Amino acid sequence: MTPPAFHNTYNLSESQLEQLDRAEELMETQKLNHAENLLLEMLEKSPECIPVLNNLGVIYGKYFLEYEKAISYYEKVLSLEPSNEWARNERRRYERYNSY
């Protein structure tokens, strides 16, 4: 059985897709500073790239426990894509953590 075809919702370039895959690999192998640097470089080139913003939210919230930074990245996603339910839920979660 073949996997379902990937739909490039955000019209990312091949290079962006490869870099995102690399950043996610780095996160999975706990090379978090390298992943952060790669994502921040990507963000400089494409400041409104939602997948990059979401991944930065993950790094800062889940791994670095820097909830305010995570919240700010999810807020940026929501300013660009108000219907992004995933970013809304993640922002809400980190707002709760941040209030403790």
C-alpha positions as CSV (number, residue, x, y, z in Angstrom):
1,M,0.0,0.0,0.0
2,T,1.4,3.4,-1.0
3,P,1.3,6.3,1.5
4,P,-1.1,9.1,0.7
5,A,0.4,11.8,-1.5
6,F,1.8,14.8,0.5
7,H,0.0,18.1,-0.2
8,N,2.3,21.1,0.0
9,T,-0.3,23.3,1.6
10,Y,2.1,26.3,2.0
11,N,3.8,26.0,-1.4
12,L,7.2,25.5,0.2
13,S,10.2,25.1,-2.1
14,E,12.1,21.9,-2.3
15,S,14.9,23.5,-0.2
16,Q,12.5,24.6,2.5
17,L,11.0,21.1,2.7
18,E,14.4,19.5,3.0
19,Q,15.4,22.0,5.7
20,L,12.2,21.4,7.6
21,D,12.8,17.7,7.5
22,R,16.4,18.2,8.7
23,A,15.2,20.5,11.6
24,E,12.7,17.8,12.6
25,E,15.4,15.1,12.5
26,L,17.6,17.3,14.7
27,M,14.7,17.8,17.2
28,E,14.1,14.0,17.3
29,T,17.7,13.3,18.0
30,Q,17.8,16.1,20.7
31,K,20.2,18.3,18.7
32,L,18.0,21.2,19.7
33,N,20.4,24.1,19.3
34,H,21.2,23.0,15.8
35,A,17.5,22.7,15.0
36,E,16.8,26.1,16.5
37,N,19.6,27.7,14.5
38,L,18.4,26.1,11.3
39,L,14.8,27.3,11.9
40,L,15.9,30.8,12.8
41,E,17.9,31.0,9.5
42,M,14.9,29.8,7.6
43,L,12.7,32.4,9.4
44,E,15.1,35.2,8.3
45,K,14.5,34.2,4.7
46,S,10.8,33.6,5.1
47,P,9.4,35.5,8.1
48,E,5.9,34.3,7.5
49,C,6.6,30.6,6.9
50,I,4.0,28.9,9.1
51,P,5.7,25.5,9.4
52,V,8.9,27.2,10.6
53,L,7.0,29.3,13.1
54,N,5.1,26.2,14.4
55,N,8.4,24.3,14.7
56,L,10.0,27.2,16.7
57,G,6.9,27.1,18.9
58,V,7.5,23.4,19.5
59,I,11.2,23.9,20.3
60,Y,10.7,26.8,22.7
61,G,7.6,25.3,24.4
62,K,8.3,21.6,24.5
63,Y,12.1,21.4,24.7
64,F,13.4,24.7,26.1
65,L,10.4,25.4,28.4
66,E,10.5,29.1,27.2
67,Y,6.7,29.4,27.2
68,E,6.6,33.2,26.3
69,K,8.7,32.6,23.2
70,A,6.5,29.6,22.2
71,I,3.4,31.7,22.7
72,S,4.8,34.5,20.6
73,Y,5.5,32.1,17.7
74,Y,2.0,30.6,17.9
75,E,0.5,34.1,18.0
76,K,2.4,35.0,14.8
77,V,1.0,31.9,13.2
78,L,-2.5,32.9,14.2
79,S,-2.1,36.4,12.9
80,L,-1.2,34.9,9.5
81,E,-3.7,32.0,9.7
82,P,-6.5,32.7,12.2
83,S,-8.1,29.3,11.5
84,N,-5.0,27.3,12.5
85,E,-6.6,25.2,15.3
86,W,-3.3,23.4,16.2
87,A,-1.5,26.7,16.8
88,R,-4.4,27.9,18.9
89,N,-4.4,24.8,21.1
90,E,-0.7,24.9,21.5
91,R,-0.7,28.6,22.4
92,R,-3.5,28.0,25.0
93,R,-1.5,25.1,26.5
94,Y,1.6,27.2,27.0
95,E,-0.4,30.2,28.3
96,R,-1.6,27.8,31.0
97,Y,1.9,26.6,31.8
98,N,3.1,30.2,31.8
99,S,0.6,31.3,34.4
100,Y,2.0,28.9,37.1
